[in-house]
Structures are given as structure tokens and as C-alpha cells.
Amino acid sequence: MGAHLGVSSEDEAAATHRFEATLPGYRGWQWAVVVAAAPGDERVTVSESALLPGPDALVAPDFVPWEQRVRPGDLGPGDLLPPTENDPRLVPGYVLNGDPAVDEVARDIGLGRPKVLSPEGREEAAERWFGEFGPGAEMARAAPSTCGLCGFFLPLAGAMRAAFGVCGNVMGADGRVVHTRYGCGAHSDTELPSGGGSARYEAYDDAAVEVVTIAPPVAAAPEPEAGAAEPGAGTVAVAAEPGVAAEAAAPVDSAAEADAGGSAPVAEGESIAADGSAVAPALTPDEAEAAPEPGPWS
């Protein structure tokens, strides 16, 4: 027994004290201890104690009888589910139940089925059938006509004939009980629309849309690859250091150079320096010894 949680009065001579339960598996439960004292008595007597669930206790759900646990769709092959005793949906077959077809046959032959649907049972069935395949379904609101006027409609017998039947169209609600004001696009009187469009939607009017022509973007010219030579230009070697001649890698087109930069033509045996000027070829040792020394006027 744990901490004291509170006390509540039962009457003028009794009260119930509540204590926290510390037993494993009983989280949220409480010990309830009832104490009583006779009027004028100085001693208190413990009348009873019990373990009760608190507001946060984990308890089992309320008991539901087994016949109420079975829901529509639970019945499988081989299962047996008899009707409950005194089921209000059924009445003895020899009692007039308000269905003209059944009452007429029962009177004619004096016999009938042991049990038939009561008016309450027929109303419950009609309420279920009126939902998915009733006039308020989305399919029915978009249908060209109703099931009551369809050639595939098989009306029920008896009192339900005026409101319900079975669909016999494999492309529609085949084998389902449908309301006479239900409908679908597979109605026997459905006709294809004339002109364009589909069976449900009108043809699209593109005249209400302004057509704008957008010119395609102009493709940019490809950039020349790095190291590609200009057409008509010769390949030359450039002097690495001032005063040192570089050998020509190929003949130079003098006319093209003159036209492009306005410089003088390059003589045979000369090279081009980095600044574009002509550089004389290097002298051999014999030519350098025979050459005159430069004077002050050089």
C-alpha cells in the first residue's frame, strides 16, 4: 500500500480512504479502505478494503455478449449463425405480415414459410440498400436515367417491388440490390453523344483560349576549341628571351600578317619576336669573327 490519495464520506458514520497500489501490474489502481465509527464511539473500525481501478488504470473493456460481437461480413464458409430468440425482424409465416404477395399466397394455400420478414425487418433492409445504391450516390447523380426505367432492372417481388430491384447488367451494379431512382452510365437507353467529346463531358472549346506563338530561342555559335589555329595563319615560334632568336616552326603568311596588324613583311630566315617585330637569325662563329666591330654610330 502506497501514499494516501484522499478520503470521501459515505455517510455520517463511514468514510472511504484511498491509497496508491504498489502491486506489480496494477499501475493506476487504488486501495479503497472503508472505516466506520458508531455515533459517540471513540474507536474506528475497518469495515472492508478492496483494490479498485483509478482514473488512469488499465482495465478490460466492457463485456459484450458473443451474439453481439459478430458483425456483417464476419460469417465465413461453414459458419452457423442462427437468429436470436424472438428476433424482431422475423415473424411466423402464417401470420399476416402486411406484405400483399405473402399474405395472398398464405391465404390461397393455407401454408407458408416458417418465418418471413416483419415490417421492421423490411424497413431495416431498405435503409441499408438505400445508401450505396440509392438516388443520392455520386454515380446516380451523373447518370442519364434511373434504374426503374432500365431494361436491365429486375424488380423485387412483394412490398419492396415499388422501390428496389436487382441490376442485371454486368457492366453496371450487377447482382446488387439497387433503388429504382439509382442509375449509372450503363443504362439500357444510353446513347453516344453526337459530335466530339466523350459520353460524359462536352467537347472542349479552344476558341476561348488565346493562342500565342513563341519563337524558338536562337542557338549560340560554338566557341572555338583551345589551341585551334586561325584559318590562313602560319604557326611561328616566339623568342623565349629578349635578344635570342627563335626558329620558325612553319612559314608565315606575310600578306595575312600585314593585313591583320599592318606590320612589315618578314624576310626569309627571320623570326617573329613576342612584340611582333622581326628578329635576325643567329650568326655562326665564323660569321661573327668576320663581321666588323660596331662603331659609335651603331
VEXLUMRO-726047 format. One line per field, with one value per residue (C-alpha): residue number from 1; residue in three letters; z negated, y negated, x negated. Coordinates in steps of 0.5 Angstrom, whole numbers. Layout:
<pts>
k: (NUM	...) $
r: (ALA	...) $
up: (Z	...) $
north: (Y	...) $
east: (X	...) $
</pts>
This chain:
<pts>
k: (1	2	3	4	5	6	7	8	9	10	11	12	13	14	15	16	17	18	19	20	21	22	23	24	25	26	27	28	29	30	31	32	33	34	35	36	37	38	39	40	41	42	43	44	45	46	47	48	49	50	51	52	53	54	55	56	57	58	59	60	61	62	63	64	65	66	67	68	69	70	71	72	73	74	75	76	77	78	79	80	81	82	83	84	85	86	87	88	89	90	91	92	93	94	95	96	97	98	99	100	101	102	103	104	105	106	107	108	109	110	111	112	113	114	115	116	117	118	119	120	121	122	123	124	125	126	127	128	129	130	131	132	133	134	135	136	137	138	139	140	141	142	143	144	145	146	147	148	149	150	151	152	153	154	155	156	157	158	159	160	161	162	163	164	165	166	167	168	169	170	171	172	173	174	175	176	177	178	179	180	181	182	183	184	185	186	187	188	189	190	191	192	193	194	195	196	197	198	199	200	201	202	203	204	205	206	207	208	209	210	211	212	213	214	215	216	217	218	219	220	221	222	223	224	225	226	227	228	229	230	231	232	233	234	235	236	237	238	239	240	241	242	243	244	245	246	247	248	249	250	251	252	253	254	255	256	257	258	259	260	261	262	263	264	265	266	267	268	269	270	271	272	273	274	275	276	277	278	279	280	281	282	283	284	285	286	287	288	289	290	291	292	293	294	295	296	297	298) $
r: (MET	GLY	ALA	HIS	LEU	GLY	VAL	SER	SER	GLU	ASP	GLU	ALA	ALA	ALA	THR	HIS	ARG	PHE	GLU	ALA	THR	LEU	PRO	GLY	TYR	ARG	GLY	TRP	GLN	TRP	ALA	VAL	VAL	VAL	ALA	ALA	ALA	PRO	GLY	ASP	GLU	ARG	VAL	THR	VAL	SER	GLU	SER	ALA	LEU	LEU	PRO	GLY	PRO	ASP	ALA	LEU	VAL	ALA	PRO	ASP	PHE	VAL	PRO	TRP	GLU	GLN	ARG	VAL	ARG	PRO	GLY	ASP	LEU	GLY	PRO	GLY	ASP	LEU	LEU	PRO	PRO	THR	GLU	ASN	ASP	PRO	ARG	LEU	VAL	PRO	GLY	TYR	VAL	LEU	ASN	GLY	ASP	PRO	ALA	VAL	ASP	GLU	VAL	ALA	ARG	ASP	ILE	GLY	LEU	GLY	ARG	PRO	LYS	VAL	LEU	SER	PRO	GLU	GLY	ARG	GLU	GLU	ALA	ALA	GLU	ARG	TRP	PHE	GLY	GLU	PHE	GLY	PRO	GLY	ALA	GLU	MET	ALA	ARG	ALA	ALA	PRO	SER	THR	CYS	GLY	LEU	CYS	GLY	PHE	PHE	LEU	PRO	LEU	ALA	GLY	ALA	MET	ARG	ALA	ALA	PHE	GLY	VAL	CYS	GLY	ASN	VAL	MET	GLY	ALA	ASP	GLY	ARG	VAL	VAL	HIS	THR	ARG	TYR	GLY	CYS	GLY	ALA	HIS	SER	ASP	THR	GLU	LEU	PRO	SER	GLY	GLY	GLY	SER	ALA	ARG	TYR	GLU	ALA	TYR	ASP	ASP	ALA	ALA	VAL	GLU	VAL	VAL	THR	ILE	ALA	PRO	PRO	VAL	ALA	ALA	ALA	PRO	GLU	PRO	GLU	ALA	GLY	ALA	ALA	GLU	PRO	GLY	ALA	GLY	THR	VAL	ALA	VAL	ALA	ALA	GLU	PRO	GLY	VAL	ALA	ALA	GLU	ALA	ALA	ALA	PRO	VAL	ASP	SER	ALA	ALA	GLU	ALA	ASP	ALA	GLY	GLY	SER	ALA	PRO	VAL	ALA	GLU	GLY	GLU	SER	ILE	ALA	ALA	ASP	GLY	SER	ALA	VAL	ALA	PRO	ALA	LEU	THR	PRO	ASP	GLU	ALA	GLU	ALA	ALA	PRO	GLU	PRO	GLY	PRO	TRP	SER) $
up: (0	2	1	-2	4	1	-3	-1	-6	-5	-11	-17	-21	-15	-10	-5	-5	2	2	8	10	11	13	20	26	22	24	23	19	11	5	2	-6	-9	-16	-21	-28	-31	-34	-40	-40	-40	-36	-29	-26	-19	-15	-9	-4	4	10	15	21	21	27	30	29	35	35	39	44	42	43	50	51	56	61	61	63	70	75	82	86	81	83	87	90	85	80	77	74	72	71	64	60	61	67	68	76	76	75	76	84	82	79	84	84	89	95	100	104	98	95	101	102	95	96	102	100	92	92	92	90	82	82	86	85	81	83	78	82	89	86	84	90	94	90	92	99	100	98	103	109	107	111	107	110	114	120	119	120	126	129	136	133	127	126	125	133	135	139	134	128	124	119	113	111	105	102	104	111	112	109	110	115	118	123	129	133	132	134	128	121	123	118	113	110	113	112	117	117	118	124	128	135	137	137	143	146	146	153	155	156	163	165	161	154	149	146	140	142	147	153	151	154	155	158	151	151	154	158	157	162	158	163	161	158	162	161	160	164	161	159	162	158	154	159	165	170	174	182	186	180	180	174	171	165	161	158	150	148	151	156	157	164	164	170	174	174	180	186	184	189	189	193	188	182	186	187	180	176	181	180	185	188	185	189	191	185	180	174	170	163	158	159	167	169	174	171	175	175	170	173	174	170	177	179	172	173	180	178	177	170	168	168	164	169	169) $
north: (0	-7	-14	-17	-20	-22	-21	-21	-21	-15	-18	-21	-15	-12	-14	-11	-13	-11	-9	-8	-1	1	8	10	10	5	-1	-7	-2	-4	-1	-3	-2	-4	-6	-7	-9	-9	-16	-17	-12	-14	-8	-7	0	2	5	7	6	7	6	1	-2	-9	-14	-12	-5	0	4	9	7	8	15	15	22	26	26	18	19	22	16	16	19	24	30	35	42	47	42	43	36	38	32	29	31	27	23	17	18	24	27	33	35	36	29	23	19	13	16	17	22	26	25	27	34	36	35	39	45	44	45	41	41	42	35	29	21	17	10	8	12	10	3	4	8	2	-3	1	1	-6	-8	-6	-4	-10	-16	-20	-16	-20	-15	-16	-24	-23	-18	-20	-16	-12	-4	-4	-6	-1	6	9	8	14	11	15	18	16	10	8	8	1	-1	4	9	12	10	15	11	14	7	4	6	13	17	11	9	2	-3	-5	-12	-10	-10	-9	-10	-3	-5	-1	-8	-11	-14	-16	-24	-27	-30	-31	-30	-24	-21	-25	-31	-36	-38	-43	-50	-52	-59	-61	-61	-66	-62	-65	-64	-64	-64	-59	-61	-62	-57	-61	-59	-54	-57	-55	-50	-52	-51	-52	-56	-62	-60	-62	-64	-61	-57	-61	-60	-66	-68	-66	-72	-78	-78	-71	-69	-63	-58	-59	-53	-54	-59	-65	-68	-75	-78	-76	-79	-85	-86	-84	-88	-93	-91	-90	-83	-78	-77	-70	-67	-72	-70	-74	-77	-77	-84	-82	-85	-81	-78	-77	-70	-68	-68	-63	-63	-64	-70	-73	-74	-76	-82	-89	-91	-96	-104	-109	-111	-104) $
east: (0	-3	-1	5	9	15	22	29	35	40	45	44	41	37	31	27	20	16	9	4	3	-4	-3	-6	-2	3	1	6	10	12	13	20	21	28	28	34	35	42	44	40	35	28	25	26	27	24	30	27	22	22	17	21	18	17	18	11	12	11	18	21	27	34	37	40	45	42	48	47	40	41	41	43	38	35	39	35	36	38	40	47	51	58	62	63	69	75	72	76	74	78	85	88	90	98	99	101	95	97	94	99	95	94	101	104	101	101	109	109	106	106	99	92	85	84	81	82	79	83	85	79	74	76	75	68	66	69	65	58	60	62	54	49	54	59	61	56	50	45	46	54	53	49	53	57	63	66	66	73	73	67	68	63	67	70	76	76	83	88	88	81	82	84	77	72	69	63	59	57	52	45	42	46	48	49	52	53	60	61	66	71	68	61	57	51	48	49	57	60	62	56	54	47	47	46	40	34	33	34	40	40	36	38	33	27	28	21	24	24	16	12	6	-1	-6	-13	-19	-24	-31	-37	-42	-49	-55	-60	-66	-73	-77	-83	-89	-86	-90	-86	-85	-91	-95	-102	-105	-111	-116	-116	-123	-123	-128	-130	-136	-135	-132	-127	-127	-121	-116	-113	-113	-109	-104	-107	-101	-96	-100	-101	-93	-92	-97	-100	-107	-112	-113	-118	-125	-127	-131	-128	-123	-118	-119	-114	-112	-111	-118	-123	-129	-135	-138	-143	-151	-155	-162	-166	-161	-161	-169	-169	-164	-166	-166	-160	-162	-160	-155	-152) $
</pts>
